[in-house]
Amino acid sequence: MSKHSADASEGVQRSVHSAYDDPGTPEEMTRRTFMANATLVIGGVIGLGLAIPIVGSLLPSSKTTKGNWSPLTADELKQLQAATAKPVKLTFQLKAKDSYLPEQSSEEYVWGIKVDPAKFEAKRPNLFKKGSTAAVDGYDAVNLDFVIFSPICPHLGCRFAWNDGADKFECPCHGSQFALDGEHLAGPAPRGLDPLPLREQSGAAEIMWIRYKSTVPDRIVISYTS
């Protein structure tokens, strides 16, 4: 190939431009910039619209901040109603629902006693002081003339039991002792026994399970499951 032909060929190649090499007129540039920005904005709005329900579905519902009510059987209610000067151990199916799982049930038990409301309040006045950190929060300690005690010792979370011979509740772990009304008598427990909510609903008695923080004199809710 001659030098002249090579120069001509190079000239042709230099004269071929890609469409992307041409920035276009100022109006075209402005239009492209606008379309790019609009695409980003629309994409952001769509992404936000999708993110809100997704994130919301992962957050626990405010309706699950309280525990579930678990019914006593008719026989358990009869046991409680027949109680006199001794506590009754009530075994029931504890219903619990996690924010992400279906409702589940597990066997639990509580202690129930029959009381004279006025006498019980005189023995356990701290349970009735509104605004006190030692009081029960959001429910009455005495319901239907009964008190339901959590079986969890307020010391370190062991399970106490009723000693019929000694006529008191005793914790086998560290020796804490409690009267029939739950008053702290001896041992390292920082407070008396913890009452649980009890209610009558459509002719049936129902219990709400609450787990309080151990080792402290205040009643601080840490869980509504066992």
C-alpha positions as CSV (number, residue, x, y, z in Angstrom):
1,M,0.0,0.0,0.0
2,S,1.3,3.4,-1.0
3,K,1.9,6.2,1.6
4,H,-0.9,8.2,0.0
5,S,-3.4,5.3,0.4
6,A,-2.4,4.7,4.0
7,D,-2.9,8.4,4.8
8,A,-6.3,8.4,3.2
9,S,-7.3,5.3,5.1
10,E,-6.1,6.8,8.4
11,G,-8.1,9.9,7.6
12,V,-11.2,7.9,7.1
13,Q,-10.7,6.1,10.4
14,R,-10.2,9.4,12.2
15,S,-13.4,10.8,10.7
16,V,-15.5,7.9,12.1
17,H,-17.0,8.8,15.5
18,S,-19.1,6.9,17.9
19,A,-22.5,8.3,18.8
20,Y,-21.3,8.4,22.4
21,D,-18.4,10.7,21.5
22,D,-20.9,13.5,20.6
23,P,-22.1,15.3,23.7
24,G,-25.0,16.7,21.8
25,T,-26.5,20.1,22.0
26,P,-26.9,21.8,25.4
27,E,-30.6,21.1,25.3
28,E,-29.9,17.4,24.7
29,M,-27.4,17.3,27.6
30,T,-29.9,18.9,29.9
31,R,-32.6,16.4,28.9
32,R,-30.2,13.4,29.5
33,T,-29.2,14.8,32.9
34,F,-32.8,15.3,33.9
35,M,-33.8,11.8,32.8
36,A,-30.9,10.2,34.8
37,N,-31.8,12.1,37.9
38,A,-35.5,11.3,37.5
39,T,-34.6,7.6,37.2
40,L,-32.6,7.7,40.4
41,V,-35.4,9.5,42.3
42,I,-38.1,7.1,41.1
43,G,-35.9,4.1,41.9
44,G,-35.3,5.5,45.4
45,V,-39.0,6.1,46.0
46,I,-39.9,2.5,44.8
47,G,-37.1,1.1,47.0
48,L,-38.3,3.1,50.1
49,G,-41.9,1.9,49.4
50,L,-40.7,-1.7,49.4
51,A,-38.4,-1.3,52.4
52,I,-41.0,0.1,54.8
53,P,-43.4,-2.9,54.8
54,I,-40.5,-5.4,54.8
55,V,-38.8,-3.7,57.8
56,G,-42.2,-3.4,59.5
57,S,-42.9,-7.1,59.1
58,L,-39.6,-7.9,60.9
59,L,-40.4,-5.7,64.0
60,P,-42.3,-7.2,66.9
61,S,-45.9,-6.1,67.0
62,S,-46.9,-3.8,69.8
63,K,-49.7,-6.2,70.5
64,T,-47.2,-8.8,71.7
65,T,-45.6,-6.5,74.4
66,K,-47.9,-8.2,77.0
67,G,-48.3,-11.8,77.7
68,N,-51.0,-14.2,76.7
69,W,-53.8,-15.4,78.9
70,S,-53.7,-19.1,79.6
71,P,-56.9,-20.8,80.9
72,L,-57.1,-23.1,83.9
73,T,-59.1,-26.2,83.4
74,A,-62.4,-26.7,85.3
75,D,-60.7,-29.1,87.7
76,E,-57.9,-26.7,88.4
77,L,-60.4,-23.9,89.1
78,K,-62.3,-26.2,91.5
79,Q,-59.0,-27.0,93.3
80,L,-58.4,-23.3,93.7
81,Q,-61.9,-22.6,94.9
82,A,-61.6,-25.4,97.5
83,A,-58.3,-24.0,98.9
84,T,-58.4,-23.0,102.5
85,A,-55.2,-22.6,104.6
86,K,-52.9,-24.4,102.1
87,P,-51.6,-23.3,98.7
88,V,-52.7,-25.2,95.6
89,K,-50.2,-26.1,92.9
90,L,-51.9,-25.4,89.5
91,T,-50.5,-27.0,86.4
92,F,-51.7,-25.5,83.1
93,Q,-50.7,-25.1,79.5
94,L,-48.8,-21.8,79.1
95,K,-49.5,-20.2,75.7
96,A,-46.8,-18.1,74.2
97,K,-46.5,-16.4,70.8
98,D,-43.3,-15.1,69.4
99,S,-43.4,-12.3,66.8
100,Y,-42.0,-14.6,64.2
101,L,-43.4,-18.0,65.2
102,P,-46.9,-19.5,65.6
103,E,-48.4,-19.8,69.0
104,Q,-46.9,-22.5,71.1
105,S,-47.8,-24.1,74.5
106,S,-45.8,-25.7,77.2
107,E,-46.7,-27.1,80.6
108,E,-46.1,-24.7,83.5
109,Y,-47.3,-24.4,87.1
110,V,-48.1,-21.7,89.6
111,W,-49.1,-21.6,93.3
112,G,-52.6,-20.3,94.2
113,I,-53.9,-19.2,97.6
114,K,-57.2,-18.0,98.8
115,V,-57.0,-14.8,100.8
116,D,-58.9,-12.1,102.6
117,P,-58.0,-9.1,100.4
118,A,-57.8,-6.7,103.4
119,K,-55.6,-9.0,105.4
120,F,-53.4,-9.8,102.4
121,E,-52.8,-6.1,101.7
122,A,-51.9,-5.5,105.3
123,K,-49.3,-8.2,105.1
124,R,-47.9,-7.3,101.7
125,P,-48.5,-3.5,101.5
126,N,-45.6,-2.9,99.1
127,L,-47.6,-4.7,96.4
128,F,-50.3,-2.1,96.5
129,K,-48.3,1.1,96.5
130,K,-49.0,2.8,93.2
131,G,-45.9,4.1,91.6
132,S,-43.7,1.9,93.8
133,T,-41.1,-0.2,92.0
134,A,-41.9,-3.1,94.3
135,A,-45.6,-3.0,93.4
136,V,-47.1,-5.1,90.6
137,D,-47.6,-3.1,87.5
138,G,-50.8,-2.9,85.5
139,Y,-52.9,-5.5,87.4
140,D,-54.3,-6.3,90.8
141,A,-52.4,-8.6,93.1
142,V,-55.7,-10.0,94.4
143,N,-58.3,-11.2,92.0
144,L,-61.5,-13.1,92.8
145,D,-60.2,-13.4,96.4
146,F,-57.2,-15.4,95.1
147,V,-53.5,-14.7,94.7
148,I,-51.5,-16.5,92.1
149,F,-47.7,-16.8,92.8
150,S,-45.0,-17.3,90.2
151,P,-43.0,-20.5,91.1
152,I,-39.8,-18.6,90.5
153,C,-37.7,-17.7,93.5
154,P,-36.8,-13.9,93.4
155,H,-33.2,-14.7,94.5
156,L,-31.6,-16.5,91.6
157,G,-34.6,-18.0,89.7
158,C,-34.8,-21.5,91.3
159,R,-38.2,-23.1,91.8
160,F,-39.5,-23.1,95.4
161,A,-42.0,-25.5,96.9
162,W,-44.5,-25.6,99.7
163,N,-43.2,-27.4,102.9
164,D,-46.4,-28.7,104.5
165,G,-44.7,-29.6,107.7
166,A,-43.0,-26.2,108.2
167,D,-46.1,-24.4,106.8
168,K,-44.1,-22.2,104.4
169,F,-42.6,-22.0,101.0
170,E,-38.9,-23.0,100.8
171,C,-36.4,-22.7,98.0
172,P,-34.0,-25.7,97.8
173,C,-31.2,-23.8,96.2
174,H,-30.2,-21.2,98.8
175,G,-32.6,-21.5,101.6
176,S,-35.0,-18.6,101.0
177,Q,-38.2,-19.0,102.9
178,F,-41.7,-17.4,102.4
179,A,-44.9,-17.3,104.3
180,L,-48.2,-18.5,102.9
181,D,-49.0,-15.0,101.7
182,G,-45.5,-14.8,100.0
183,E,-43.9,-12.6,102.6
184,H,-40.1,-13.0,102.7
185,L,-39.2,-14.7,106.0
186,A,-35.5,-15.7,105.6
187,G,-32.7,-16.3,103.2
188,P,-31.1,-14.2,100.5
189,A,-34.2,-13.5,98.4
190,P,-34.4,-9.7,97.9
191,R,-38.2,-9.6,98.0
192,G,-41.4,-11.6,98.6
193,L,-43.0,-13.9,96.1
194,D,-44.3,-12.4,92.9
195,P,-48.0,-12.4,92.2
196,L,-49.3,-13.1,88.7
197,P,-52.4,-11.7,86.9
198,L,-55.6,-13.7,87.3
199,R,-58.9,-12.9,85.6
200,E,-62.3,-14.4,85.0
201,Q,-63.2,-14.6,81.3
202,S,-66.4,-16.1,79.9
203,G,-66.8,-18.3,83.0
204,A,-63.2,-19.5,83.0
205,A,-60.2,-18.5,85.1
206,E,-57.1,-17.3,83.1
207,I,-53.5,-16.7,84.2
208,M,-50.9,-14.5,82.6
209,W,-47.3,-15.7,83.0
210,I,-44.7,-13.0,83.9
211,R,-41.0,-13.5,84.6
212,Y,-39.5,-10.9,86.8
213,K,-35.8,-10.0,87.2
214,S,-34.1,-11.9,90.0
215,T,-31.7,-10.6,92.7
216,V,-33.3,-7.1,92.9
217,P,-35.9,-5.7,95.3
218,D,-37.9,-4.1,92.4
219,R,-40.3,-6.0,90.2
220,I,-38.9,-5.6,86.7
221,V,-40.6,-7.5,83.9
222,I,-38.0,-9.3,81.7
223,S,-40.3,-11.8,79.9
224,Y,-43.8,-13.0,79.3
225,T,-42.6,-16.5,78.5
226,S,-41.1,-19.2,80.7
